Amino acid sequence: MNRRDFLRVAAFGAAMAATPISSISAFGEPTKPLKPSGKLNLSFEPYELKLRHAFNLAKNQRTTTPGVQVQIEYDGVVGYGEASMPPYLGESVDSVCKFLSQTDLAQFSDPFRIEDIHEYLETVAPNNRAAKASVDIALHDLVGKIMGQPWYKIWGLNPANTPNTSYTISYQSDPAEMQHEVDECKPFKIIKVKMGVGHDKELVEIFRKHYDTPICVDANQGWSDKHHALDMCKWLADNGCVFVEQPMPKEQFEDIAWVRERSPLPLIADESLQRLSDVRRMADAFDGINIKLMKSTGMHEAYQMAVLARAMGMKVMLGCMTETSCAVTAAAQLSPMVDWADLDGNLLIANDRFDGIKIIDGKVTIPDRPGIGVELL
């Protein structure tokens, strides 16, 4: 039985278990006749995310992240999705809205045709990964609600196996702001330190005055010299670091491989990795990969990437951009199958629209709700 047939059978079984004549709404109540009568209706609107602290990265600083909120409606059931576009993705509100305006989902009368819809999205325009992810997330939310099941259950994953999430800090020139960031780290079991901005060791030393919590480091391509990158890996290994993410520019693939051969810490690919077709090559220079829905075009391909990386013996990290709880909770559906999670994007913004993923004692906790597990606030 292929995946599409499995989803059809599972959806039919879930509906029939509750009532012989009705489908199941997002809240488990009988709604409309099981036979579908509608089409997929896509709507969207821009939504700028306001960061709680300035993000100081290797190549830029920002206090907001542009975003687009998406809905797909089918027979009265609504699935939610979103696109978040930090600068390095090369997408914008205009490009996402243009892509979505060109996307005709009304040609599909069956939301379970996930493979077909993804094939269609690739024909609308190349790239546009965040835009495609917004459709994918909303589609998964919709299908899960129709089935009356969260996606971690549809994938057969155990929610008890979710990892701790890291919490992200970056260097702040204002001492009071820096101290405020450090204070917010207390509930978390692992801290992600943004580096490559010229105060790398200083930031760790400030943090170490307060906590002995393990850290991981994201250099965001900020170390251009391989010898410096290796020296930093060695220094970080002596200072409680677990792994280093994207130490050097993605164009310097051979230099990254050189560092990997000598580094005492695992190296994890982020900017070097985008989609499923990139996974096999990453094994030549990295020990693991960081999967993000905005890079992978959504949950559908992210799941395939995690399965492939596992089969190759690579470590798997699940990350996010600065996003609302919509996209972060969607990513969390895959979290039981990964080694590390960096799912704090919703915690870094001041204007979340959704209730979803919870971090309890540092651990990713997935809501037991149908679809991606979110509700509008």
C-alpha positions as semicolon CSV with decimal commas, in nm:
position;residue;x (nm);y (nm);z (nm)
1;M;0,000;0,000;0,000
2;N;0,149;0,338;-0,096
3;R;0,148;0,639;0,134
4;R;-0,150;0,809;-0,028
5;D;-0,364;0,497;-0,001
6;F;-0,257;0,455;0,361
7;L;-0,367;0,809;0,441
8;R;-0,702;0,753;0,270
9;V;-0,766;0,432;0,458
10;A;-0,655;0,583;0,788
11;A;-0,876;0,887;0,740
12;F;-1,176;0,671;0,648
13;G;-1,115;0,445;0,948
14;A;-1,081;0,737;1,188
15;A;-1,404;0,887;1,065
16;M;-1,601;0,563;1,064
17;A;-1,483;0,474;1,414
18;A;-1,663;0,780;1,544
19;T;-1,972;0,780;1,322
20;P;-2,083;0,593;1,011
21;I;-2,206;0,898;0,826
22;S;-1,986;1,192;0,928
23;S;-1,638;1,327;0,890
24;I;-1,438;1,453;1,190
25;S;-1,373;1,820;1,259
26;A;-1,056;1,965;1,408
27;F;-1,204;1,909;1,753
28;G;-1,319;1,552;1,700
29;E;-1,687;1,636;1,646
30;P;-1,902;1,505;1,357
31;T;-1,939;1,776;1,095
32;K;-2,030;1,709;0,733
33;P;-2,097;1,406;0,513
34;L;-1,783;1,198;0,459
35;K;-1,800;1,232;0,081
36;P;-1,598;1,541;-0,012
37;S;-1,788;1,804;-0,205
38;G;-1,554;2,101;-0,211
39;K;-1,218;2,217;-0,337
40;L;-0,906;2,347;-0,169
41;N;-0,933;2,722;-0,106
42;L;-0,606;2,907;-0,039
43;S;-0,587;3,246;0,133
44;F;-0,294;3,442;0,279
45;E;-0,184;3,772;0,433
46;P;0,148;3,933;0,531
47;Y;0,239;3,923;0,901
48;E;0,561;4,080;1,032
49;L;0,719;3,905;1,329
50;K;0,851;4,131;1,606
51;L;1,163;3,997;1,779
52;R;1,188;4,028;2,157
53;H;1,564;4,092;2,127
54;A;1,776;4,207;1,836
55;F;1,929;3,915;1,647
56;N;2,301;3,977;1,598
57;L;2,425;3,730;1,340
58;A;2,750;3,691;1,150
59;K;2,630;3,890;0,849
60;N;2,342;4,108;0,972
61;Q;2,136;4,237;1,261
62;R;1,757;4,243;1,264
63;T;1,468;4,316;1,499
64;T;1,188;4,184;1,276
65;T;1,131;3,896;1,036
66;P;0,891;3,926;0,741
67;G;0,625;3,657;0,725
68;V;0,308;3,548;0,551
69;Q;0,021;3,363;0,721
70;V;-0,166;3,104;0,512
71;Q;-0,495;2,917;0,535
72;I;-0,632;2,629;0,326
73;E;-1,004;2,562;0,367
74;Y;-1,180;2,244;0,257
75;D;-1,542;2,160;0,335
76;G;-1,543;2,393;0,634
77;V;-1,216;2,263;0,783
78;V;-0,923;2,508;0,792
79;G;-0,552;2,425;0,793
80;Y;-0,296;2,686;0,901
81;G;0,050;2,748;0,761
82;E;0,310;3,019;0,738
83;A;0,618;3,141;0,557
84;S;0,900;3,311;0,748
85;M;1,171;3,483;0,548
86;P;1,499;3,574;0,719
87;P;1,727;3,758;0,473
88;Y;1,953;3,469;0,374
89;L;1,666;3,268;0,225
90;G;1,637;3,521;-0,056
91;E;1,259;3,542;-0,026
92;S;1,037;3,836;0,066
93;V;0,675;3,912;0,142
94;D;0,635;4,019;-0,221
95;S;0,790;3,703;-0,364
96;V;0,586;3,476;-0,134
97;C;0,261;3,657;-0,207
98;K;0,336;3,646;-0,581
99;F;0,397;3,270;-0,563
100;L;0,081;3,208;-0,362
101;S;-0,121;3,429;-0,600
102;Q;-0,007;3,206;-0,887
103;T;-0,090;2,885;-0,698
104;D;-0,422;2,732;-0,800
105;L;-0,520;2,477;-0,537
106;A;-0,883;2,490;-0,647
107;Q;-0,792;2,237;-0,917
108;F;-0,756;1,980;-0,638
109;S;-1,071;1,832;-0,487
110;D;-0,885;1,589;-0,259
111;P;-0,653;1,724;0,015
112;F;-0,497;1,378;0,057
113;R;-0,314;1,414;-0,274
114;I;-0,008;1,550;-0,095
115;E;0,240;1,404;-0,348
116;D;0,049;1,547;-0,644
117;I;0,017;1,888;-0,481
118;H;0,390;1,901;-0,411
119;E;0,466;1,807;-0,770
120;Y;0,236;2,086;-0,882
121;L;0,400;2,342;-0,651
122;E;0,735;2,271;-0,815
123;T;0,584;2,371;-1,150
124;V;0,452;2,706;-1,025
125;A;0,805;2,853;-0,987
126;P;1,153;2,730;-0,891
127;N;1,297;2,788;-0,545
128;N;1,042;2,979;-0,328
129;R;1,100;2,724;-0,052
130;A;0,934;2,919;0,230
131;A;0,633;2,990;0,011
132;K;0,599;2,621;-0,068
133;A;0,647;2,536;0,300
134;S;0,354;2,759;0,393
135;V;0,125;2,560;0,163
136;D;0,269;2,228;0,282
137;I;0,218;2,311;0,651
138;A;-0,140;2,425;0,597
139;L;-0,209;2,113;0,390
140;H;-0,073;1,883;0,662
141;D;-0,276;2,069;0,924
142;L;-0,589;2,026;0,712
143;V;-0,534;1,655;0,641
144;G;-0,453;1,580;1,004
145;K;-0,771;1,755;1,114
146;I;-0,978;1,557;0,866
147;M;-0,820;1,239;1,000
148;G;-0,864;1,354;1,360
149;Q;-0,497;1,279;1,435
150;P;-0,174;1,475;1,495
151;W;0,103;1,407;1,247
152;Y;0,342;1,249;1,496
153;K;0,081;0,972;1,535
154;I;0,025;0,943;1,160
155;W;0,403;0,898;1,123
156;G;0,406;0,645;1,407
157;L;0,635;0,851;1,633
158;N;0,645;0,840;2,012
159;P;0,600;1,188;2,167
160;A;0,792;1,073;2,476
161;N;1,107;1,066;2,259
162;T;1,117;1,438;2,187
163;P;1,453;1,602;2,270
164;N;1,528;1,909;2,476
165;T;1,528;2,224;2,269
166;S;1,811;2,472;2,269
167;Y;1,741;2,837;2,344
168;T;1,921;3,096;2,133
169;I;2,130;3,389;2,256
170;S;2,346;3,633;2,062
171;Y;2,592;3,902;2,165
172;Q;2,441;4,233;2,279
173;S;2,658;4,544;2,313
174;D;2,433;4,678;2,589
175;P;2,539;4,499;2,912
176;A;2,187;4,516;3,057
177;E;2,040;4,361;2,744
178;M;2,311;4,096;2,742
179;Q;2,237;4,011;3,105
180;H;1,865;3,990;3,028
181;E;1,934;3,736;2,752
182;V;2,153;3,530;2,983
183;D;1,887;3,534;3,256
184;E;1,629;3,391;3,014
185;C;1,847;3,081;2,964
186;K;1,778;2,940;3,309
187;P;1,488;2,699;3,222
188;F;1,672;2,535;2,931
189;K;1,898;2,228;2,927
190;I;2,107;2,338;2,627
191;I;2,182;2,688;2,496
192;K;2,250;2,784;2,135
193;V;2,512;3,057;2,102
194;K;2,518;3,266;1,785
195;M;2,877;3,337;1,679
196;G;3,080;3,486;1,399
197;V;3,028;3,848;1,508
198;G;3,365;3,924;1,671
199;H;3,276;3,863;2,035
200;D;3,258;3,485;2,022
201;K;3,471;3,389;2,322
202;E;3,345;3,686;2,523
203;L;2,985;3,570;2,482
204;V;3,066;3,221;2,609
205;E;3,266;3,362;2,897
206;I;2,973;3,585;2,999
207;F;2,740;3,289;2,990
208;R;2,980;3,065;3,183
209;K;2,984;3,314;3,473
210;H;2,625;3,211;3,539
211;Y;2,566;2,859;3,406
212;D;2,745;2,534;3,333
213;T;2,466;2,430;3,096
214;P;2,588;2,259;2,775
215;I;2,597;2,484;2,473
216;C;2,589;2,437;2,099
217;V;2,726;2,698;1,861
218;D;2,594;2,837;1,534
219;A;2,865;3,031;1,351
220;N;2,625;3,120;1,066
221;Q;2,911;3,089;0,812
222;G;3,103;3,349;1,014
223;W;3,452;3,193;1,025
224;S;3,623;3,231;0,689
225;D;3,965;3,088;0,783
226;K;3,980;2,713;0,837
227;H;4,259;2,735;1,093
228;H;4,059;2,984;1,301
229;A;3,752;2,762;1,268
230;L;3,947;2,461;1,396
231;D;4,096;2,663;1,684
232;M;3,745;2,773;1,783
233;C;3,618;2,414;1,773
234;K;3,899;2,306;2,005
235;W;3,838;2,598;2,242
236;L;3,463;2,530;2,245
237;A;3,520;2,161;2,319
238;D;3,698;2,271;2,637
239;N;3,407;2,498;2,727
240;G;3,113;2,261;2,730
241;C;3,008;2,275;2,365
242;V;2,820;1,980;2,211
243;F;2,847;2,060;1,838
244;V;2,919;2,344;1,594
245;E;2,669;2,440;1,326
246;Q;2,782;2,579;0,988
247;P;3,130;2,700;1,091
248;M;3,226;2,842;0,751
249;P;3,064;2,981;0,433
250;K;2,884;2,715;0,232
251;E;3,106;2,794;-0,067
252;Q;3,410;2,669;0,130
253;F;3,294;2,309;0,131
254;E;3,645;2,162;0,110
255;D;3,765;2,380;0,399
256;I;3,472;2,259;0,610
257;A;3,568;1,900;0,528
258;W;3,925;1,981;0,639
259;V;3,798;2,116;0,972
260;R;3,566;1,820;1,018
261;E;3,858;1,574;0,987
262;R;4,038;1,747;1,275
263;S;3,759;1,884;1,493
264;P;3,687;1,732;1,836
265;L;3,323;1,844;1,791
266;P;3,063;1,728;1,536
267;L;2,988;1,974;1,255
268;I;2,625;2,025;1,151
269;A;2,519;2,159;0,809
270;D;2,271;2,444;0,797
271;E;2,317;2,695;0,514
272;S;2,502;2,426;0,314
273;L;2,187;2,214;0,322
274;Q;1,856;2,304;0,167
275;R;1,656;2,010;0,038
276;L;1,650;1,631;0,005
277;S;1,885;1,631;-0,293
278;D;2,158;1,791;-0,078
279;V;2,161;1,532;0,201
280;R;2,400;1,274;0,052
281;R;2,668;1,532;-0,031
282;M;2,664;1,668;0,325
283;A;2,818;1,344;0,450
284;D;3,146;1,448;0,281
285;A;3,196;1,748;0,510
286;F;2,954;1,726;0,803
287;D;2,853;1,485;1,078
288;G;2,488;1,583;1,066
289;I;2,224;1,808;0,914
290;N;1,990;2,078;1,041
291;I;1,647;2,041;0,882
292;K;1,421;2,346;0,870
293;L;1,074;2,355;0,716
294;M;1,139;2,691;0,548
295;K;1,435;2,541;0,362
296;S;1,291;2,198;0,284
297;T;0,955;2,322;0,145
298;G;0,775;2,186;0,449
299;M;0,694;1,875;0,650
300;H;0,665;1,637;0,355
301;E;1,027;1,669;0,241
302;A;1,163;1,730;0,592
303;Y;1,043;1,385;0,695
304;Q;1,213;1,229;0,392
305;M;1,537;1,413;0,473
306;A;1,537;1,285;0,831
307;V;1,478;0,927;0,716
308;L;1,761;0,946;0,460
309;A;2,009;1,106;0,701
310;R;1,932;0,838;0,960
311;A;1,989;0,566;0,701
312;M;2,330;0,722;0,623
313;G;2,430;0,722;0,989
314;M;2,424;1,101;1,019
315;K;2,304;1,304;1,315
316;V;1,979;1,492;1,268
317;M;1,893;1,831;1,408
318;L;1,553;1,997;1,370
319;G;1,560;2,375;1,353
320;C;1,341;2,670;1,273
321;M;1,351;3,035;1,176
322;T;1,191;3,306;1,384
323;E;0,835;3,182;1,338
324;T;0,501;3,176;1,513
325;S;0,393;2,862;1,698
326;C;0,227;2,753;1,371
327;A;0,545;2,655;1,187
328;V;0,740;2,565;1,503
329;T;0,467;2,322;1,616
330;A;0,452;2,176;1,265
331;A;0,827;2,106;1,285
332;A;0,784;1,959;1,633
333;Q;0,573;1,680;1,485
334;L;0,903;1,532;1,354
335;S;1,099;1,592;1,672
336;P;1,076;1,238;1,818
337;M;1,299;1,115;1,534
338;V;1,590;1,363;1,578
339;D;1,898;1,396;1,799
340;W;1,877;1,768;1,869
341;A;1,610;2,034;1,841
342;D;1,635;2,409;1,807
343;L;1,265;2,488;1,824
344;D;1,259;2,820;2,005
345;G;1,159;3,050;1,717
346;N;0,817;3,122;1,866
347;L;0,976;3,211;2,202
348;L;1,187;3,481;2,036
349;I;0,891;3,683;1,902
350;A;0,649;3,915;2,081
351;N;0,342;3,869;1,860
352;D;0,263;3,498;1,832
353;R;-0,082;3,423;1,686
354;F;-0,109;3,060;1,797
355;D;-0,109;2,827;2,094
356;G;0,090;2,516;2,019
357;I;0,425;2,363;2,117
358;K;0,522;2,387;2,484
359;I;0,869;2,366;2,635
360;I;0,837;2,192;2,971
361;D;1,153;2,168;3,180
362;G;1,348;2,231;2,860
363;K;1,182;1,947;2,666
364;V;0,979;1,976;2,345
365;T;0,618;1,887;2,425
366;I;0,384;1,832;2,130
367;P;0,014;1,916;2,171
368;D;-0,220;1,618;2,139
369;R;-0,439;1,793;1,883
370;P;-0,523;1,697;1,525
371;G;-0,315;1,826;1,237
372;I;-0,008;2,026;1,334
373;G;-0,157;2,088;1,679
374;V;-0,218;2,465;1,691
375;E;-0,511;2,686;1,782
376;L;-0,553;3,056;1,710
377;L;-0,513;3,277;2,016
